[in-house]
Amino acid sequence: MNFAEGRKFLPKVTVRNNNLEAALRVFKRKVNDSGLLLEYREHEHFEKKCTKRCHAKAAAKVRERKRQEKNK
């Protein structure tokens, strides 16, 4: 089973009055809101549990540093 088959909801957009630009904007917004691209990037390569934790800790440190800089 590939990545797309496991999803229940795939964004769909209908094009009205041959207005492709508007349909493309709506489609991009729906894909972004659904988190489909983020999930695809996460499943692109296998990552060990310890590596995931290490990346999460590093991201938390960056967020905390930014928060502290903003409060100064």
Secondary structure, 3 states (H helix, E strand, C coil): CCCHHHCCCCCCCCCCCCCHHHHHHHHHHHHHHHCHHHHHHHHHCCCCHHHHHHHHHHHHHHHHHHHHHHHC
